[in-house]
Amino acid sequence: MKGPFDGLPGAWHTVFEWCQAQALTPAGINWEIYGGEQDAELYALLA
């Protein structure tokens, strides 16, 4: 994700919508890694 961290909820929503469209099921374990002031990587473990 690029941009202010207050965009994280929307970014997660986008990740989970993509998973649903690909028929992938998140296992409920998700994490974020912060790079810079406006940079985060989102990860979701898939079942």
PDB file of N, H, CA, C and O in Angstrom:
ATOM      1  N   MET A   1       0.836  -1.158   0.000  1.00  0.00           N
ATOM      2  CA  MET A   1       0.000   0.000   0.000  1.00  0.00           C
ATOM      3  C   MET A   1       0.884   1.225   0.000  1.00  0.00           C
ATOM      4  O   MET A   1       1.860   1.290   0.747  1.00  0.00           O
ATOM      5  N   LYS A   2       0.561   2.169  -0.807  1.00  0.00           N
ATOM      6  H   LYS A   2      -0.232   2.116  -1.414  1.00  0.00           H
ATOM      7  CA  LYS A   2       1.242   3.462  -0.830  1.00  0.00           C
ATOM      8  C   LYS A   2       0.243   4.507  -0.368  1.00  0.00           C
ATOM      9  O   LYS A   2      -0.910   4.501  -0.799  1.00  0.00           O
ATOM     10  N   GLY A   3       0.672   5.392   0.494  1.00  0.00           N
ATOM     11  H   GLY A   3       1.609   5.397   0.844  1.00  0.00           H
ATOM     12  CA  GLY A   3      -0.192   6.472   0.952  1.00  0.00           C
ATOM     13  C   GLY A   3      -0.281   6.481   2.465  1.00  0.00           C
ATOM     14  O   GLY A   3       0.364   5.674   3.134  1.00  0.00           O
ATOM     15  N   PRO A   4      -1.078   7.391   3.010  1.00  0.00           N
ATOM     16  CA  PRO A   4      -1.198   7.534   4.455  1.00  0.00           C
ATOM     17  C   PRO A   4      -1.731   6.253   5.104  1.00  0.00           C
ATOM     18  O   PRO A   4      -2.520   5.517   4.511  1.00  0.00           O
ATOM     19  N   PHE A   5      -1.288   6.014   6.313  1.00  0.00           N
ATOM     20  H   PHE A   5      -0.647   6.612   6.795  1.00  0.00           H
ATOM     21  CA  PHE A   5      -1.687   4.794   7.013  1.00  0.00           C
ATOM     22  C   PHE A   5      -3.176   4.746   7.330  1.00  0.00           C
ATOM     23  O   PHE A   5      -3.699   3.670   7.621  1.00  0.00           O
ATOM     24  N   ASP A   6      -3.870   5.869   7.282  1.00  0.00           N
ATOM     25  H   ASP A   6      -3.445   6.743   7.046  1.00  0.00           H
ATOM     26  CA  ASP A   6      -5.316   5.809   7.509  1.00  0.00           C
ATOM     27  C   ASP A   6      -6.030   5.133   6.338  1.00  0.00           C
ATOM     28  O   ASP A   6      -7.238   4.904   6.399  1.00  0.00           O
ATOM     29  N   GLY A   7      -5.292   4.814   5.274  1.00  0.00           N
ATOM     30  H   GLY A   7      -4.311   5.000   5.224  1.00  0.00           H
ATOM     31  CA  GLY A   7      -5.842   4.063   4.151  1.00  0.00           C
ATOM     32  C   GLY A   7      -5.758   2.554   4.332  1.00  0.00           C
ATOM     33  O   GLY A   7      -6.215   1.805   3.469  1.00  0.00           O
ATOM     34  N   LEU A   8      -5.180   2.094   5.443  1.00  0.00           N
ATOM     35  H   LEU A   8      -4.809   2.703   6.144  1.00  0.00           H
ATOM     36  CA  LEU A   8      -5.037   0.646   5.655  1.00  0.00           C
ATOM     37  C   LEU A   8      -6.368  -0.112   5.649  1.00  0.00           C
ATOM     38  O   LEU A   8      -6.443  -1.168   5.021  1.00  0.00           O
ATOM     39  N   PRO A   9      -7.422   0.371   6.316  1.00  0.00           N
ATOM     40  CA  PRO A   9      -8.679  -0.386   6.257  1.00  0.00           C
ATOM     41  C   PRO A   9      -9.175  -0.607   4.823  1.00  0.00           C
ATOM     42  O   PRO A   9      -9.630  -1.701   4.489  1.00  0.00           O
ATOM     43  N   GLY A  10      -9.091   0.410   3.989  1.00  0.00           N
ATOM     44  H   GLY A  10      -8.721   1.299   4.261  1.00  0.00           H
ATOM     45  CA  GLY A  10      -9.509   0.266   2.597  1.00  0.00           C
ATOM     46  C   GLY A  10      -8.611  -0.675   1.820  1.00  0.00           C
ATOM     47  O   GLY A  10      -9.079  -1.416   0.956  1.00  0.00           O
ATOM     48  N   ALA A  11      -7.315  -0.649   2.128  1.00  0.00           N
ATOM     49  H   ALA A  11      -6.935  -0.047   2.830  1.00  0.00           H
ATOM     50  CA  ALA A  11      -6.374  -1.551   1.453  1.00  0.00           C
ATOM     51  C   ALA A  11      -6.681  -3.007   1.811  1.00  0.00           C
ATOM     52  O   ALA A  11      -6.656  -3.883   0.947  1.00  0.00           O
ATOM     53  N   TRP A  12      -6.968  -3.257   3.084  1.00  0.00           N
ATOM     54  H   TRP A  12      -6.988  -2.546   3.787  1.00  0.00           H
ATOM     55  CA  TRP A  12      -7.338  -4.620   3.493  1.00  0.00           C
ATOM     56  C   TRP A  12      -8.622  -5.051   2.789  1.00  0.00           C
ATOM     57  O   TRP A  12      -8.738  -6.198   2.356  1.00  0.00           O
ATOM     58  N   HIS A  13      -9.568  -4.155   2.675  1.00  0.00           N
ATOM     59  H   HIS A  13      -9.473  -3.224   3.027  1.00  0.00           H
ATOM     60  CA  HIS A  13     -10.819  -4.467   1.979  1.00  0.00           C
ATOM     61  C   HIS A  13     -10.518  -4.893   0.539  1.00  0.00           C
ATOM     62  O   HIS A  13     -11.098  -5.857   0.040  1.00  0.00           O
ATOM     63  N   THR A  14      -9.621  -4.181  -0.118  1.00  0.00           N
ATOM     64  H   THR A  14      -9.150  -3.397   0.287  1.00  0.00           H
ATOM     65  CA  THR A  14      -9.230  -4.519  -1.491  1.00  0.00           C
ATOM     66  C   THR A  14      -8.573  -5.895  -1.553  1.00  0.00           C
ATOM     67  O   THR A  14      -8.855  -6.674  -2.463  1.00  0.00           O
ATOM     68  N   VAL A  15      -7.700  -6.201  -0.593  1.00  0.00           N
ATOM     69  H   VAL A  15      -7.471  -5.568   0.146  1.00  0.00           H
ATOM     70  CA  VAL A  15      -7.039  -7.514  -0.555  1.00  0.00           C
ATOM     71  C   VAL A  15      -8.084  -8.623  -0.431  1.00  0.00           C
ATOM     72  O   VAL A  15      -8.039  -9.608  -1.168  1.00  0.00           O
ATOM     73  N   PHE A  16      -9.022  -8.461   0.501  1.00  0.00           N
ATOM     74  H   PHE A  16      -9.058  -7.661   1.100  1.00  0.00           H
ATOM     75  CA  PHE A  16     -10.007  -9.513   0.732  1.00  0.00           C
ATOM     76  C   PHE A  16     -11.001  -9.639  -0.419  1.00  0.00           C
ATOM     77  O   PHE A  16     -11.475 -10.740  -0.699  1.00  0.00           O
ATOM     78  N   GLU A  17     -11.325  -8.534  -1.093  1.00  0.00           N
ATOM     79  H   GLU A  17     -10.939  -7.640  -0.865  1.00  0.00           H
ATOM     80  CA  GLU A  17     -12.163  -8.614  -2.286  1.00  0.00           C
ATOM     81  C   GLU A  17     -11.447  -9.388  -3.390  1.00  0.00           C
ATOM     82  O   GLU A  17     -12.062 -10.197  -4.084  1.00  0.00           O
ATOM     83  N   TRP A  18     -10.143  -9.138  -3.552  1.00  0.00           N
ATOM     84  H   TRP A  18      -9.643  -8.480  -2.989  1.00  0.00           H
ATOM     85  CA  TRP A  18      -9.369  -9.857  -4.562  1.00  0.00           C
ATOM     86  C   TRP A  18      -9.346 -11.354  -4.243  1.00  0.00           C
ATOM     87  O   TRP A  18      -9.527 -12.187  -5.131  1.00  0.00           O
ATOM     88  N   CYS A  19      -9.122 -11.686  -2.972  1.00  0.00           N
ATOM     89  H   CYS A  19      -8.974 -11.009  -2.251  1.00  0.00           H
ATOM     90  CA  CYS A  19      -9.109 -13.101  -2.567  1.00  0.00           C
ATOM     91  C   CYS A  19     -10.439 -13.767  -2.927  1.00  0.00           C
ATOM     92  O   CYS A  19     -10.462 -14.873  -3.468  1.00  0.00           O
ATOM     93  N   GLN A  20     -11.536 -13.089  -2.624  1.00  0.00           N
ATOM     94  H   GLN A  20     -11.518 -12.190  -2.185  1.00  0.00           H
ATOM     95  CA  GLN A  20     -12.856 -13.638  -2.921  1.00  0.00           C
ATOM     96  C   GLN A  20     -13.031 -13.836  -4.425  1.00  0.00           C
ATOM     97  O   GLN A  20     -13.554 -14.866  -4.850  1.00  0.00           O
ATOM     98  N   ALA A  21     -12.611 -12.885  -5.224  1.00  0.00           N
ATOM     99  H   ALA A  21     -12.186 -12.048  -4.878  1.00  0.00           H
ATOM    100  CA  ALA A  21     -12.742 -12.986  -6.680  1.00  0.00           C
ATOM    101  C   ALA A  21     -11.910 -14.135  -7.243  1.00  0.00           C
ATOM    102  O   ALA A  21     -12.251 -14.699  -8.282  1.00  0.00           O
ATOM    103  N   GLN A  22     -10.818 -14.482  -6.556  1.00  0.00           N
ATOM    104  H   GLN A  22     -10.541 -14.023  -5.712  1.00  0.00           H
ATOM    105  CA  GLN A  22      -9.945 -15.574  -7.002  1.00  0.00           C
ATOM    106  C   GLN A  22     -10.320 -16.902  -6.349  1.00  0.00           C
ATOM    107  O   GLN A  22      -9.618 -17.896  -6.534  1.00  0.00           O
ATOM    108  N   ALA A  23     -11.408 -16.936  -5.592  1.00  0.00           N
ATOM    109  H   ALA A  23     -11.978 -16.128  -5.441  1.00  0.00           H
ATOM    110  CA  ALA A  23     -11.865 -18.126  -4.861  1.00  0.00           C
ATOM    111  C   ALA A  23     -10.808 -18.597  -3.859  1.00  0.00           C
ATOM    112  O   ALA A  23     -10.622 -19.797  -3.659  1.00  0.00           O
ATOM    113  N   LEU A  24     -10.117 -17.635  -3.230  1.00  0.00           N
ATOM    114  H   LEU A  24     -10.269 -16.660  -3.392  1.00  0.00           H
ATOM    115  CA  LEU A  24      -9.129 -17.934  -2.203  1.00  0.00           C
ATOM    116  C   LEU A  24      -9.721 -17.595  -0.843  1.00  0.00           C
ATOM    117  O   LEU A  24     -10.491 -16.642  -0.718  1.00  0.00           O
ATOM    118  N   THR A  25      -9.365 -18.370   0.175  1.00  0.00           N
ATOM    119  H   THR A  25      -8.739 -19.143   0.073  1.00  0.00           H
ATOM    120  CA  THR A  25      -9.920 -18.166   1.509  1.00  0.00           C
ATOM    121  C   THR A  25      -8.821 -17.759   2.476  1.00  0.00           C
ATOM    122  O   THR A  25      -7.924 -18.554   2.756  1.00  0.00           O
ATOM    123  N   PRO A  26      -8.874 -16.528   2.996  1.00  0.00           N
ATOM    124  CA  PRO A  26      -7.917 -16.125   4.034  1.00  0.00           C
ATOM    125  C   PRO A  26      -8.118 -16.981   5.286  1.00  0.00           C
ATOM    126  O   PRO A  26      -9.248 -17.290   5.663  1.00  0.00           O
ATOM    127  N   ALA A  27      -7.012 -17.357   5.922  1.00  0.00           N
ATOM    128  H   ALA A  27      -6.094 -17.106   5.616  1.00  0.00           H
ATOM    129  CA  ALA A  27      -7.066 -18.230   7.101  1.00  0.00           C
ATOM    130  C   ALA A  27      -7.277 -17.449   8.393  1.00  0.00           C
ATOM    131  O   ALA A  27      -7.363 -18.049   9.465  1.00  0.00           O
ATOM    132  N   GLY A  28      -7.362 -16.121   8.313  1.00  0.00           N
ATOM    133  H   GLY A  28      -7.292 -15.633   7.442  1.00  0.00           H
ATOM    134  CA  GLY A  28      -7.592 -15.321   9.505  1.00  0.00           C
ATOM    135  C   GLY A  28      -6.323 -14.788  10.138  1.00  0.00           C
ATOM    136  O   GLY A  28      -6.387 -14.092  11.151  1.00  0.00           O
ATOM    137  N   ILE A  29      -5.172 -15.098   9.561  1.00  0.00           N
ATOM    138  H   ILE A  29      -5.121 -15.662   8.737  1.00  0.00           H
ATOM    139  CA  ILE A  29      -3.903 -14.570  10.057  1.00  0.00           C
ATOM    140  C   ILE A  29      -3.409 -13.556   9.019  1.00  0.00           C
ATOM    141  O   ILE A  29      -3.069 -13.908   7.889  1.00  0.00           O
ATOM    142  N   ASN A  30      -3.383 -12.307   9.433  1.00  0.00           N
ATOM    143  H   ASN A  30      -3.659 -12.021  10.350  1.00  0.00           H
ATOM    144  CA  ASN A  30      -2.982 -11.225   8.538  1.00  0.00           C
ATOM    145  C   ASN A  30      -1.940 -10.378   9.252  1.00  0.00           C
ATOM    146  O   ASN A  30      -1.956 -10.270  10.478  1.00  0.00           O
ATOM    147  N   TRP A  31      -1.026  -9.772   8.481  1.00  0.00           N
ATOM    148  H   TRP A  31      -1.013  -9.859   7.485  1.00  0.00           H
ATOM    149  CA  TRP A  31      -0.039  -8.912   9.106  1.00  0.00           C
ATOM    150  C   TRP A  31       0.381  -7.806   8.157  1.00  0.00           C
ATOM    151  O   TRP A  31       0.173  -7.882   6.946  1.00  0.00           O
ATOM    152  N   GLU A  32       0.973  -6.786   8.734  1.00  0.00           N
ATOM    153  H   GLU A  32       1.143  -6.724   9.718  1.00  0.00           H
ATOM    154  CA  GLU A  32       1.433  -5.621   7.990  1.00  0.00           C
ATOM    155  C   GLU A  32       2.908  -5.399   8.294  1.00  0.00           C
ATOM    156  O   GLU A  32       3.350  -5.594   9.426  1.00  0.00           O
ATOM    157  N   ILE A  33       3.661  -4.994   7.293  1.00  0.00           N
ATOM    158  H   ILE A  33       3.302  -4.834   6.373  1.00  0.00           H
ATOM    159  CA  ILE A  33       5.061  -4.606   7.470  1.00  0.00           C
ATOM    160  C   ILE A  33       5.187  -3.178   6.969  1.00  0.00           C
ATOM    161  O   ILE A  33       4.842  -2.873   5.827  1.00  0.00           O
ATOM    162  N   TYR A  34       5.681  -2.315   7.831  1.00  0.00           N
ATOM    163  H   TYR A  34       5.961  -2.562   8.759  1.00  0.00           H
ATOM    164  CA  TYR A  34       5.781  -0.898   7.510  1.00  0.00           C
ATOM    165  C   TYR A  34       7.162  -0.582   6.975  1.00  0.00           C
ATOM    166  O   TYR A  34       8.170  -0.935   7.587  1.00  0.00           O
ATOM    167  N   GLY A  35       7.208   0.095   5.812  1.00  0.00           N
ATOM    168  H   GLY A  35       6.389   0.382   5.314  1.00  0.00           H
ATOM    169  CA  GLY A  35       8.463   0.460   5.195  1.00  0.00           C
ATOM    170  C   GLY A  35       8.875   1.872   5.546  1.00  0.00           C
ATOM    171  O   GLY A  35       9.840   2.074   6.283  1.00  0.00           O
ATOM    172  N   GLY A  36       8.174   2.826   5.040  1.00  0.00           N
ATOM    173  H   GLY A  36       7.390   2.661   4.441  1.00  0.00           H
ATOM    174  CA  GLY A  36       8.491   4.229   5.278  1.00  0.00           C
ATOM    175  C   GLY A  36       7.324   4.933   5.920  1.00  0.00           C
ATOM    176  O   GLY A  36       6.448   4.305   6.515  1.00  0.00           O
ATOM    177  N   GLU A  37       7.321   6.233   5.795  1.00  0.00           N
ATOM    178  H   GLU A  37       8.033   6.743   5.312  1.00  0.00           H
ATOM    179  CA  GLU A  37       6.253   7.016   6.399  1.00  0.00           C
ATOM    180  C   GLU A  37       4.902   6.759   5.743  1.00  0.00           C
ATOM    181  O   GLU A  37       3.863   6.885   6.391  1.00  0.00           O
ATOM    182  N   GLN A  38       4.908   6.404   4.479  1.00  0.00           N
ATOM    183  H   GLN A  38       5.751   6.301   3.952  1.00  0.00           H
ATOM    184  CA  GLN A  38       3.654   6.143   3.779  1.00  0.00           C
ATOM    185  C   GLN A  38       3.789   4.890   2.918  1.00  0.00           C
ATOM    186  O   GLN A  38       3.520   4.913   1.717  1.00  0.00           O
ATOM    187  N   ASP A  39       4.205   3.812   3.545  1.00  0.00           N
ATOM    188  H   ASP A  39       4.424   3.793   4.520  1.00  0.00           H
ATOM    189  CA  ASP A  39       4.432   2.567   2.808  1.00  0.00           C
ATOM    190  C   ASP A  39       4.177   1.390   3.730  1.00  0.00           C
ATOM    191  O   ASP A  39       4.745   1.318   4.820  1.00  0.00           O
ATOM    192  N   ALA A  40       3.325   0.467   3.300  1.00  0.00           N
ATOM    193  H   ALA A  40       2.864   0.525   2.415  1.00  0.00           H
ATOM    194  CA  ALA A  40       3.064  -0.733   4.087  1.00  0.00           C
ATOM    195  C   ALA A  40       2.847  -1.895   3.129  1.00  0.00           C
ATOM    196  O   ALA A  40       2.306  -1.720   2.038  1.00  0.00           O
ATOM    197  N   GLU A  41       3.274  -3.087   3.547  1.00  0.00           N
ATOM    198  H   GLU A  41       3.714  -3.230   4.434  1.00  0.00           H
ATOM    199  CA  GLU A  41       3.006  -4.301   2.804  1.00  0.00           C
ATOM    200  C   GLU A  41       1.984  -5.094   3.605  1.00  0.00           C
ATOM    201  O   GLU A  41       2.122  -5.251   4.819  1.00  0.00           O
ATOM    202  N   LEU A  42       0.959  -5.594   2.922  1.00  0.00           N
ATOM    203  H   LEU A  42       0.848  -5.466   1.936  1.00  0.00           H
ATOM    204  CA  LEU A  42      -0.092  -6.346   3.566  1.00  0.00           C
ATOM    205  C   LEU A  42       0.021  -7.805   3.169  1.00  0.00           C
ATOM    206  O   LEU A  42       0.227  -8.121   1.997  1.00  0.00           O
ATOM    207  N   TYR A  43      -0.112  -8.691   4.141  1.00  0.00           N
ATOM    208  H   TYR A  43      -0.279  -8.433   5.092  1.00  0.00           H
ATOM    209  CA  TYR A  43      -0.018 -10.120   3.896  1.00  0.00           C
ATOM    210  C   TYR A  43      -1.214 -10.822   4.529  1.00  0.00           C
ATOM    211  O   TYR A  43      -1.639 -10.463   5.627  1.00  0.00           O
ATOM    212  N   ALA A  44      -1.749 -11.815   3.843  1.00  0.00           N
ATOM    213  H   ALA A  44      -1.403 -12.107   2.952  1.00  0.00           H
ATOM    214  CA  ALA A  44      -2.836 -12.621   4.369  1.00  0.00           C
ATOM    215  C   ALA A  44      -2.494 -14.091   4.107  1.00  0.00           C
ATOM    216  O   ALA A  44      -2.271 -14.496   2.967  1.00  0.00           O
ATOM    217  N   LEU A  45      -2.460 -14.874   5.181  1.00  0.00           N
ATOM    218  H   LEU A  45      -2.641 -14.545   6.107  1.00  0.00           H
ATOM    219  CA  LEU A  45      -2.248 -16.318   5.047  1.00  0.00           C
ATOM    220  C   LEU A  45      -3.510 -16.930   4.462  1.00  0.00           C
ATOM    221  O   LEU A  45      -4.614 -16.641   4.923  1.00  0.00           O
ATOM    222  N   LEU A  46      -3.351 -17.776   3.446  1.00  0.00           N
ATOM    223  H   LEU A  46      -2.454 -18.010   3.072  1.00  0.00           H
ATOM    224  CA  LEU A  46      -4.496 -18.390   2.779  1.00  0.00           C
ATOM    225  C   LEU A  46      -4.651 -19.832   3.229  1.00  0.00           C
ATOM    226  O   LEU A  46      -3.674 -20.547   3.455  1.00  0.00           O
ATOM    227  N   ALA A  47      -5.917 -20.242   3.354  1.00  0.00           N
ATOM    228  H   ALA A  47      -6.710 -19.662   3.171  1.00  0.00           H
ATOM    229  CA  ALA A  47      -6.217 -21.610   3.762  1.00  0.00           C
ATOM    230  C   ALA A  47      -6.354 -22.490   2.531  1.00  0.00           C
ATOM    231  O   ALA A  47      -6.608 -23.688   2.654  1.00  0.00           O
TER     232      ALA A  47
END
